[in-house]
Amino acid sequence: MNTTAERGIDRSQMTVSDEVAIQITNMNKWYGAFHVLRDINMTVNRGERIVICGPSGSGKSTLIRCINRLEEHQAGQIIVDGTELSSDLKNIDKVRSEVGMVFQHFNLFPHLTILENLTLAPIWVRKTPKREAEETAMYYLEKVKIPEQANKFPGQLSGGQQQRVAIARSLCMKPRIMLFDEPTSALDPEMIKEVLDTMIELAEEGMTMLCVTHEMGFAQAVANRVVFMDQGQIVEQNEPNEFFNNPQSERTQLFLSQILGH
Amino acid sequence: MEEHHGLNYVRTEMLGEQAPPVSEVGAVRWVRENLFSGWVNTILTVISLAVIAWAVMAIGPWLLNSVWEAESLAQCREILAAAGAVNEHGTFGACWGVINDRWHQLLFGFYPPELYWRPILAFVLMLVALAPVLFPNVPRKWLFFSVAYPFIGFFLLWGGTVWLPLMIAAGFVVGYIAARLTSGYSTLITSAAAIIAPLIWWFYLMGPVTEALHSMIPIGLEAVQSNDFGGFMLSIIIGVTGIVLSLPLGILLALGRQSNMPLIKTICVVFIEFVRGVPLITLLFTASLLLNYFLPPGTNFDLILRVIIMVTLFATAYMAEVIRGGLAALPNGQYEAADALGLDYWKAQRLIIMPQALKISIPGIVNTFIGLFKDTTLVVFIGLLDPIGLSSAIRASSDWQGIYWELFIFIGAIFWIFCFGMSRYSMYLERRLKTDHR
């Protein structure tokens, strides 16, 4: 596990404001008759970095996918940046253009070059002129340290590089919130670090982040809150030190002993 | 080389790349591996060579004895007999004189010979119009010509007043204006207006306006009736129009079938299943006999136009299913990534989904195109003179009664050239679009 000291992360830089970025109230979701998310209540302030963990099938991915309406919730309220998510398409588009998302399997567009992957949404959604979109794209590619790959296709890149491109693609839309859905689960151990480093840099810049991950080192390094979910509900949440060293619920203790115990 | 027994081993230097052994490259190796790799393969190779030799010896002399200059089958046989090309069945040799004598009919049907320049020009312009669609290195500006070509081609082939194609084109402008005027209302009203307004224009207003304009400014070419169209010209008109129309319509139908809206989905499913479940020939008979009942009274639809509509509908249903296969092959993550970036439905389809789904579907799409092009020969059953229909007509004449090999070889060869061209183009396209590097 990477320790905070080792990485030299300056937590004092990561300030959290009082402004609310995401407000989830009494939210419920069903897949048919199956109750996947049960009475979720959660407030995320601007600049907060939240790690969501839990056993598979606990609903953690479904929860963050509800935040940009990739999944629909059936009861309760989700307000993102002051916009309530409902079936209103305009609101959905507004939220999606402000919330970036990174997927487990990268989901880059294989028929487009890296540069085209990055400029597509700015050009077609934000109506940014092509030249300007390309400059922004190159800026973020340098930030994720692979500007030399700009004219290659996704299939020519390693998994870690693809995931960094995916992060850069989201950043090109200048989002105010970033969602990460198990961003390192499909990567080889050697590539996990390069992706986590990119995410830590992003955290240091004060991005609001919700991250579903099993990387507990990352949680300890950058999160200011860890949320543990099981059976579609939030079982426990706390700041990372307390969460890892002094878990309250039995379910959390069991989970932590299983993932940290070997 | 270092020995390493036991558990402990540390490599001291990494190995470089080396060339393969000499015995693993070259033509001899290819022959040995592919033709004579075992006794089964050796026997199959020998049998194949024997079959090829037999076919060449059977057909070769017939081709070598070809007669190109003859005005009838009888004259052709005389020439062959004089040259000594005779076997136990009589004269033995290909008689291409029939092609020499009747090629213009096979190509143009009964189109007036002094006007052949019009279909030839239309064909050349068609190639020019297709170029920017087919090849990326042709300047994009030429696409304007591709859009204008259907009207130019129509005018050249059928002739008549120049105002008719212009007024047909104006129908699209009418649709655009209707869409602009209703753009403040819901999408449904806008799309309805964009469809209904041009239909009203084409069915009710276009005729009188065209007549009025023509009486004021009479410009035009000598009109040629659809009855005179025939041969490969007819096959190409029906085939190319069907191909060009069935792709976009097939895409819409495939998307409709995947739609969340139950009404649209049902309409698309019913259409696809109905059209696919009916033989093309019944649709063609419907076109020639029944379609007029469903149209507003007084409209006299051209038979070729009706056939084009039916062939297009038929190909569209197949196309929709081919494209649906491509859509199904795309991982869900592509839709999600497009959604998450804030692309709306149509932008996601146009920029992300369709480029990939169509690429996957290229073999199936071209398959449908080739099938459609060859199916144009079925129009012979409703009295249109496609090349097959003309071959019957030629064989019914007293000069060429009894000839068939040469005619069908010629017709088959021309069809083959077109279909092989499409097949090659699809392979070129697949190579060009290959970006996944798997």
Boltz contact constraints between the chains, C-beta under 6 A:
constraints:
  - contact:
      token1: [A, 68]
      token2: [B, 340]
      max_distance: 6.0
  - contact:
      token1: [A, 70]
      token2: [B, 336]
      max_distance: 6.0
  - contact:
      token1: [A, 93]
      token2: [B, 342]
      max_distance: 6.0
  - contact:
      token1: [A, 96]
      token2: [B, 342]
      max_distance: 6.0
  - contact:
      token1: [A, 97]
      token2: [B, 342]
      max_distance: 6.0
  - contact:
      token1: [A, 101]
      token2: [B, 340]
      max_distance: 6.0
  - contact:
      token1: [A, 105]
      token2: [B, 333]
      max_distance: 6.0
  - contact:
      token1: [A, 107]
      token2: [B, 333]
      max_distance: 6.0
  - contact:
      token1: [A, 107]
      token2: [B, 337]
      max_distance: 6.0
  - contact:
      token1: [A, 109]
      token2: [B, 352]
      max_distance: 6.0
  - contact:
      token1: [A, 110]
      token2: [B, 436]
      max_distance: 6.0
  - contact:
      token1: [A, 111]
      token2: [B, 355]
      max_distance: 6.0
  - contact:
      token1: [A, 111]
      token2: [B, 356]
      max_distance: 6.0
  - contact:
      token1: [A, 111]
      token2: [B, 435]
      max_distance: 6.0
  - contact:
      token1: [A, 121]
      token2: [B, 341]
      max_distance: 6.0
  - contact:
      token1: [A, 124]
      token2: [B, 347]
      max_distance: 6.0
  - contact:
      token1: [A, 125]
      token2: [B, 342]
      max_distance: 6.0
  - contact:
      token1: [A, 153]
      token2: [B, 435]
      max_distance: 6.0
  - contact:
      token1: [A, 155]
      token2: [B, 436]
      max_distance: 6.0
  - contact:
      token1: [A, 155]
      token2: [B, 437]
      max_distance: 6.0
  - contact:
      token1: [A, 156]
      token2: [B, 437]
      max_distance: 6.0
